[in-house]
Amino acid sequence: MQIRHPYISLRKGASKTFGGSQMISASRTMREVGCGVIAALDLLLYLDRVHLGGRCEMFASALEDASIDEKEYDELARSLSRRFFPIIPKLGINGLMLAAGLNAFFRRYRFPFRASWGIGSRRLNDKIEDMLSRDIPVIMSIGPNFPLFWQKNELKFYSARPDGEMHHACSVKSHYVTVIGMDESRFHISSWGREYYIDKQEYFSYVRHHSGSLVSNIVNIHSV
């Protein structure tokens, strides 16, 4: 199961990304803890481009081309943060704040969607599949170690080699990603403007043993 249209990409010269990235921002706070804002911006751009035909005036110039200029993307991200997604320095934005910001944006720009934070762990996989089947990318959190915040347990991200084999690319916690596809064993994600994969069993094990569904979950988007 995959989203049905090309995902958001940024351009700088001849190079392009796979999704947005906070690492290109002129704001130090955005670079450090802005992953939730980036996930929200990518989702909103995709919804506007694919579901609404590019009618949102805030994104009009950004969506003129197939990919978005890095500087213009950063300006959009910082504007969204000021207006809808306030970042707590050193901490970022939690799931409830993220859903509230999306709903405020939906009301302001008349997007026919509503957002809520979190779903029962037994239904999580089915809900992600349902959203992808409706061509809606899914914001997913790999939360902090909870309640033992000082622990250093992390979740592995994988990259695909040209022959299809997976290799360990990095490990994370306290981070938002965007799920753009899935199969029986993996989630296909965008993070930091790159393409990665998450092993499903490893994700649910991380949530169960090291984090918890309160902080490791998804933003549920439904139509209204």
N, C-alpha and C positions, 0 to 999 in steps of 0.2 A: 504494500500500500504506500503510495507516494502522493504528494501534492501534484496537481496536474499541469501547472504552469511553471516557467522558469522562476527560480527564487531570486530575491533581491541581491544585487551585486553592486559593489563600488568600483570606481575606476580612478587610477592615477597614472596618467600617461597611457601606455599600452597594457598595463597590468590590471587585472580584475580580481575581486575577492569572491568568496562564496558566503554571502550574507554580510551584514554590517559588523563593525568592530569598534569597541571603545578605545582601542589602542591608537587610533589615528587622531583622537581628540586633542584640541588645544587645552582642554581642561584637565588638570592633574586629578581632580576628584573623579571625573568621568573615567579617566584611564584606570584608576585604582578600583572603583566600586560601581561603575556605570553599566554593568552587564544587563541589569534588569531594564534600564531605559532603552538599551540597544535592542533587546528582544522585543520590547513593546513597539519601538519604531519600525522594525522589520515587519512585524505582524500588521501594523496599521498600513504601511505602504503596500503590502501584499493584498490586504482586504480592499483597499481603495483601487488598486490597479486591476485586480481580477474580478472582484464582486461588484464594484460600484462604477467601473468604467472611468476611473480617474477624475471623479467630480469634486474631490476635496481641494479647496483653493489653497490650503496650506502646503499641499504636495504638488501643486500644478507644475512648477518648473522642474522639480526633481524627477518627475515621471515622464518628462518629454522624451528621454532616450531610454535605451534598454538597460543601461547601468547609470548609477548616480555618481556625480563628482564627489570625491572624498570631503572637500571643504564644505560643500553644500549639505552633505549628509551630517557632518559634525554640527553645523549651525542648526539644523533641524533637531538633532538630539539634544543640544543644550537648551533650545527653545522649549521642547517638550518637557524637559526636566524642570525648568522654571515654572511652567504653567500647570503641568499635570502630574509629574513624577518627581517630587522633591527627594533628593538624595541625602541620606544621613551620612556625614563624613565618617570614613573608616568602616561604615557598616553597609551602606548601599540602601536598598529598598526592599521591604518584605512583601510577601505575597498578597496580603490584604491591601496594602498601599498600591501595589501594582494593579490589582483588579479595580480598585476605586478610581485610579487614574484613567484606566481604559474606559470605564463607564462615563466619567466626566467628559472625556474626548468624544465618545460615541454620542452623548447628548448634545454637545456643542456643535458637532459637525454632522449630526443626523445620520449616523451610521446605524443600520438596523440590526445591531448586535447588543448583547449584554455579556458581561464577564463576571465570573465568581472564582474565588480561590479555593482550590482543593476538592478532592473527591476521595471516596473510600478506596483503600489500597487494593481491594479485591476487584474493583471496577476500573482501576486506572488504565490498564492495558486496553480494555474495550473502549473506554472513552477516547483515548488517543487515536485508536483506529477509526472511531466514529467521526472525530473532527477531521482527520486526514481524508476520509471518504467524502466529506463535504468541502474539500479543498481549502481547509483552514490550518495553517501551521500552528504548532502547539508549543507554548512557552512552558518549559520544564525547569524545575529547580533541583539542583544537587545541593541540598542544604548543608549547614554546618553540622559538626558533631553536636548532638543535642541529647540530654542537657549538659553533657560534659564538653563544653565548648573548647577547652584547652587541648583536647585530644587531637591527633593528627591523622586520623583515618581519612582516606581519599578514595575517589572512584576513578577507575582507568578510562581514558579515551583511547580509541584505536583509529589508525589510518589504514587505508587499503593500498597494498602494493599493486603494481600493474598486473601481476598474475592473480589478483583477487585475494591473496593471503592478507590477514590482518596482523598488524604489529602495534605494540604499545607505544603511543605517541606522547602521552602526558597523563598526569593524575590531578584531580581537582576536588575541591569542596567549596561551599558557599558561593555558588556560581549558577547563573541562568544560561540556558541554551535554548535553541529552537529546534524542535523535532519536525523534520520535513518528510520523513518516511519511516517505514518499519517493515520487518518481516517476522518470522516466528522466533528468531533468536536475538535480533539487534534493533536498536533505534538508530536511525540515520539523522544526524544533527548538523547544525551550523553553530560555530562558536569562534569568536575572534576573527571572523572573516574566512574561516577554513572549514573544510568538510571532515567530519569525524563520525565515529560509530561508538555506541554504548552497548555493551552486553546486557541484555535484559535481566538475566539472573543476577549479575553483579550489581545492577542498579537496585533491584528489589532487596537484595541482601544488605546493601549499604543502608537503605532506608530502614530496614527492620532492625539491624544490629548497631548502627552507629548514628543515625540521624532521627528519623521519625516523619510520619506523613504530615505533621503540622508544618514543617519547614521544607520537606522534600516532596514536592507535589507538582501539579500543573495548574495553569489558568484555564478554566473551562469557558469556552466561548459558545454561545448559542444565539440563534436568530430570533428576532422579535417582529 
